[in-house]
């Protein structure tokens, strides 16, 4: 069952996030408490939107992001799409992504963006769902 994301479930989202992103392909050493803070900060944004996926009363996945207005219209950035590793491979991420896309179309959002790893299965997963590599902009960063 897919339903709106709830701040009351932020601890569970942190657990899911830490477990999902600590494994392949990311292999990032997330601690659940820090992942909870990460998710909470996005959830508390005025323009945030998210969905959770529930199986037998247990939250097993979520999608979360926020929209921002640009000169060409409002765009939605997917910050996180995470599924509990015990539930991966069952179409949960696909269901969350498809519902999010439908909801964004209904809200008049003109585009969706996300950042994902350049290697592994994730680029192919997102390409199957209509995303393509952006040619007009690049991600840049620096360490401080």
Phi and psi restraints in degrees (value plus and minus 20) as a CYANA .aco file:
   2 UNK   PHI    -124.0   -84.0
   2 UNK   PSI     113.2   153.2
   3 UNK   PHI    -165.2  -125.2
   3 UNK   PSI     146.5   186.5
   4 UNK   PHI     -80.0   -40.0
   4 UNK   PSI     125.0   165.0
   5 UNK   PHI     -86.5   -46.5
   5 UNK   PSI     129.0   169.0
   6 UNK   PHI    -151.4  -111.4
   6 UNK   PSI     112.4   152.4
   7 UNK   PHI     -77.4   -37.4
   7 UNK   PSI     -49.8    -9.8
   8 UNK   PHI     -81.8   -41.8
   8 UNK   PSI     -39.6     0.4
   9 UNK   PHI    -121.4   -81.4
   9 UNK   PSI      -6.4    33.6
  10 UNK   PHI     -80.9   -40.9
  10 UNK   PSI     -53.3   -13.3
  11 UNK   PHI     -84.2   -44.2
  11 UNK   PSI     -61.8   -21.8
  12 UNK   PHI     -85.8   -45.8
  12 UNK   PSI     -59.9   -19.9
  13 UNK   PHI     -81.2   -41.2
  13 UNK   PSI     -59.6   -19.6
  14 UNK   PHI     -82.2   -42.2
  14 UNK   PSI     -60.7   -20.7
  15 UNK   PHI     -83.2   -43.2
  15 UNK   PSI     -65.9   -25.9
  16 UNK   PHI     -82.9   -42.9
  16 UNK   PSI     -67.2   -27.2
  17 UNK   PHI     -78.6   -38.6
  17 UNK   PSI     -69.5   -29.5
  18 UNK   PHI     -80.2   -40.2
  18 UNK   PSI     -64.3   -24.3
  19 UNK   PHI     -86.7   -46.7
  19 UNK   PSI     -63.7   -23.7
  20 UNK   PHI     -89.4   -49.4
  20 UNK   PSI     -63.3   -23.3
  21 UNK   PHI    -106.7   -66.7
  21 UNK   PSI     -29.6    10.4
  22 UNK   PHI    -102.0   -62.0
  22 UNK   PSI     -34.5     5.5
  23 UNK   PHI    -122.7   -82.7
  23 UNK   PSI    -196.8  -156.8
  24 UNK   PHI     -81.0   -41.0
  24 UNK   PSI     127.0   167.0
  25 UNK   PHI    -108.8   -68.8
  25 UNK   PSI     -25.7    14.3
  26 UNK   PHI     -96.1   -56.1
  26 UNK   PSI     -71.0   -31.0
  27 UNK   PHI      37.0    77.0
  27 UNK   PSI      18.1    58.1
  28 UNK   PHI    -109.2   -69.2
  28 UNK   PSI     115.0   155.0
  29 UNK   PHI    -100.8   -60.8
  29 UNK   PSI      46.0    86.0
  30 UNK   PHI     -95.8   -55.8
  30 UNK   PSI     117.2   157.2
  31 UNK   PHI    -115.8   -75.8
  31 UNK   PSI     118.7   158.7
  32 UNK   PHI     -73.2   -33.2
  32 UNK   PSI     -58.3   -18.3
  33 UNK   PHI     -84.4   -44.4
  33 UNK   PSI     -61.0   -21.0
  34 UNK   PHI     -90.9   -50.9
  34 UNK   PSI     -57.4   -17.4
  35 UNK   PHI     -83.5   -43.5
  35 UNK   PSI     -57.6   -17.6
  36 UNK   PHI     -81.8   -41.8
  36 UNK   PSI     -62.5   -22.5
  37 UNK   PHI     -81.8   -41.8
  37 UNK   PSI     -64.3   -24.3
  38 UNK   PHI     -76.2   -36.2
  38 UNK   PSI     -70.1   -30.1
  39 UNK   PHI     -85.8   -45.8
  39 UNK   PSI     -63.7   -23.7
  40 UNK   PHI     -78.7   -38.7
  40 UNK   PSI     -61.6   -21.6
  41 UNK   PHI     -82.0   -42.0
  41 UNK   PSI     -58.9   -18.9
  42 UNK   PHI     -90.7   -50.7
  42 UNK   PSI     -65.2   -25.2
  43 UNK   PHI     -79.0   -39.0
  43 UNK   PSI     -53.6   -13.6
  44 UNK   PHI    -101.7   -61.7
  44 UNK   PSI     -24.3    15.7
  45 UNK   PHI     -86.6   -46.6
  45 UNK   PSI     121.6   161.6
  46 UNK   PHI     -81.8   -41.8
  46 UNK   PSI     -49.3    -9.3
  47 UNK   PHI    -123.9   -83.9
  47 UNK   PSI      -0.7    39.3
  48 UNK   PHI     -95.0   -55.0
  48 UNK   PSI     135.9   175.9
  49 UNK   PHI    -170.6  -130.6
  49 UNK   PSI     122.0   162.0
  50 UNK   PHI    -183.4  -143.4
  50 UNK   PSI     143.0   183.0
  51 UNK   PHI    -152.4  -112.4
  51 UNK   PSI     132.1   172.1
  52 UNK   PHI    -142.9  -102.9
  52 UNK   PSI     134.4   174.4
  53 UNK   PHI    -134.0   -94.0
  53 UNK   PSI     105.1   145.1
  54 UNK   PHI    -137.8   -97.8
  54 UNK   PSI     111.6   151.6
  55 UNK   PHI    -143.7  -103.7
  55 UNK   PSI     102.4   142.4
  56 UNK   PHI      29.7    69.7
  56 UNK   PSI      22.6    62.6
  57 UNK   PHI      60.7   100.7
  57 UNK   PSI     -18.2    21.8
  58 UNK   PHI    -133.3   -93.3
  58 UNK   PSI     109.7   149.7
  59 UNK   PHI     -91.6   -51.6
  59 UNK   PSI     104.8   144.8
  60 UNK   PHI    -141.5  -101.5
  60 UNK   PSI     -24.7    15.3
  61 UNK   PHI    -187.9  -147.9
  61 UNK   PSI     142.4   182.4
  62 UNK   PHI    -178.3  -138.3
  62 UNK   PSI     138.0   178.0
  63 UNK   PHI    -148.6  -108.6
  63 UNK   PSI     120.3   160.3
  64 UNK   PHI    -171.2  -131.2
  64 UNK   PSI     120.4   160.4
  65 UNK   PHI    -189.6  -149.6
  65 UNK   PSI    -186.5  -146.5
  66 UNK   PHI    -169.8  -129.8
  66 UNK   PSI     134.6   174.6
  67 UNK   PHI    -123.5   -83.5
  67 UNK   PSI     137.7   177.7
  68 UNK   PHI    -166.2  -126.2
  68 UNK   PSI     121.2   161.2
  69 UNK   PHI    -105.2   -65.2
  69 UNK   PSI     112.7   152.7
  70 UNK   PHI    -142.1  -102.1
  70 UNK   PSI     154.3   194.3
  71 UNK   PHI     -81.8   -41.8
  71 UNK   PSI     -45.3    -5.3
  72 UNK   PHI    -116.6   -76.6
  72 UNK   PSI     -21.4    18.6
  73 UNK   PHI     112.3   152.3
  73 UNK   PSI     159.4   199.4
  74 UNK   PHI    -101.9   -61.9
  74 UNK   PSI     113.3   153.3
  75 UNK   PHI    -137.6   -97.6
  75 UNK   PSI     125.3   165.3
  76 UNK   PHI    -131.6   -91.6
  76 UNK   PSI     108.7   148.7
  77 UNK   PHI    -125.3   -85.3
  77 UNK   PSI     102.0   142.0
  78 UNK   PHI     -98.9   -58.9
  78 UNK   PSI      92.0   132.0
  79 UNK   PHI    -103.0   -63.0
  79 UNK   PSI     -61.3   -21.3
  80 UNK   PHI    -163.2  -123.2
  80 UNK   PSI     117.5   157.5
  81 UNK   PHI    -157.8  -117.8
  81 UNK   PSI      89.7   129.7
  82 UNK   PHI    -155.9  -115.9
  82 UNK   PSI     120.8   160.8
  83 UNK   PHI    -149.5  -109.5
  83 UNK   PSI     114.4   154.4
  84 UNK   PHI     -69.9   -29.9
  84 UNK   PSI     108.5   148.5
  85 UNK   PHI     -72.8   -32.8
  85 UNK   PSI     -50.5   -10.5
  86 UNK   PHI     -88.3   -48.3
  86 UNK   PSI     -34.7     5.3
  87 UNK   PHI    -136.4   -96.4
  87 UNK   PSI     -16.6    23.4
  88 UNK   PHI     -89.3   -49.3
  88 UNK   PSI     131.6   171.6
  89 UNK   PHI      66.0   106.0
  89 UNK   PSI      -8.3    31.7
  90 UNK   PHI    -135.3   -95.3
  90 UNK   PSI      -6.1    33.9
  91 UNK   PHI      64.1   104.1
  91 UNK   PSI     -10.4    29.6
  92 UNK   PHI     -88.5   -48.5
  92 UNK   PSI     -66.5   -26.5
  93 UNK   PHI     -81.5   -41.5
  93 UNK   PSI     -62.1   -22.1
  94 UNK   PHI     -80.3   -40.3
  94 UNK   PSI     -66.5   -26.5
  95 UNK   PHI     -82.1   -42.1
  95 UNK   PSI     -63.8   -23.8
  96 UNK   PHI     -83.8   -43.8
  96 UNK   PSI     -63.5   -23.5
  97 UNK   PHI     -84.7   -44.7
  97 UNK   PSI     -64.0   -24.0
  98 UNK   PHI     -84.9   -44.9
  98 UNK   PSI     -61.3   -21.3
  99 UNK   PHI     -85.2   -45.2
  99 UNK   PSI     -60.7   -20.7
 100 UNK   PHI     -81.4   -41.4
 100 UNK   PSI     -67.1   -27.1
 101 UNK   PHI     -79.3   -39.3
 101 UNK   PSI     -63.6   -23.6
 102 UNK   PHI     -83.9   -43.9
 102 UNK   PSI     -64.0   -24.0
 103 UNK   PHI     -83.2   -43.2
 103 UNK   PSI     -60.2   -20.2
 104 UNK   PHI     -86.8   -46.8
 104 UNK   PSI     -60.6   -20.6
 105 UNK   PHI     -78.3   -38.3
 105 UNK   PSI     -63.6   -23.6
 106 UNK   PHI     -84.7   -44.7
 106 UNK   PSI     -44.7    -4.7
 107 UNK   PHI    -111.7   -71.7
 107 UNK   PSI     -19.2    20.8
 108 UNK   PHI      61.2   101.2
 108 UNK   PSI      -4.8    35.2
 109 UNK   PHI     -87.2   -47.2
 109 UNK   PSI     115.7   155.7
 110 UNK   PHI    -112.2   -72.2
 110 UNK   PSI     -36.6     3.4
 111 UNK   PHI    -183.6  -143.6
 111 UNK   PSI     138.6   178.6
 112 UNK   PHI    -140.1  -100.1
 112 UNK   PSI     120.4   160.4
 113 UNK   PHI    -148.3  -108.3
 113 UNK   PSI     137.1   177.1
 114 UNK   PHI    -179.6  -139.6
 114 UNK   PSI     140.7   180.7
 115 UNK   PHI    -135.9   -95.9
 115 UNK   PSI     111.9   151.9
 116 UNK   PHI    -161.5  -121.5
 116 UNK   PSI     148.8   188.8
 117 UNK   PHI     -83.6   -43.6
 117 UNK   PSI     125.5   165.5
 118 UNK   PHI    -100.2   -60.2
 118 UNK   PSI     -35.1     4.9
 119 UNK   PHI    -141.9  -101.9
 119 UNK   PSI     149.1   189.1
 120 UNK   PHI      66.2   106.2
 120 UNK   PSI    -182.4  -142.4
 121 UNK   PHI    -102.6   -62.6
 121 UNK   PSI     -35.2     4.8
 122 UNK   PHI     -85.1   -45.1
 122 UNK   PSI     -65.5   -25.5
 123 UNK   PHI     -78.1   -38.1
 123 UNK   PSI     -61.2   -21.2
 124 UNK   PHI     -84.3   -44.3
 124 UNK   PSI     -61.3   -21.3
 125 UNK   PHI     -77.8   -37.8
 125 UNK   PSI     -69.8   -29.8
 126 UNK   PHI     -89.4   -49.4
 126 UNK   PSI     -56.1   -16.1
 127 UNK   PHI     -82.2   -42.2
 127 UNK   PSI     -57.4   -17.4
 128 UNK   PHI     -82.4   -42.4
 128 UNK   PSI     -41.9    -1.9
 129 UNK   PHI    -126.8   -86.8
 129 UNK   PSI       2.0    42.0
 130 UNK   PHI      77.0   117.0
 130 UNK   PSI     -23.6    16.4
 131 UNK   PHI    -102.6   -62.6
 131 UNK   PSI     133.1   173.1
 132 UNK   PHI    -159.8  -119.8
 132 UNK   PSI     140.3   180.3
 133 UNK   PHI     -85.5   -45.5
 133 UNK   PSI     114.8   154.8
 134 UNK   PHI    -100.9   -60.9
 134 UNK   PSI     110.5   150.5
 135 UNK   PHI    -121.0   -81.0
 135 UNK   PSI     -35.9     4.1
 136 UNK   PHI    -109.2   -69.2
 136 UNK   PSI     -42.3    -2.3
 137 UNK   PHI    -154.8  -114.8
 137 UNK   PSI     139.1   179.1
 138 UNK   PHI    -152.1  -112.1
 138 UNK   PSI     137.8   177.8
 139 UNK   PHI    -106.4   -66.4
 139 UNK   PSI     108.1   148.1
 140 UNK   PHI    -146.4  -106.4
 140 UNK   PSI     133.1   173.1
 141 UNK   PHI    -176.3  -136.3
 141 UNK   PSI     151.2   191.2
 142 UNK   PHI    -173.2  -133.2
 142 UNK   PSI     130.8   170.8
 143 UNK   PHI    -110.4   -70.4
 143 UNK   PSI     123.0   163.0
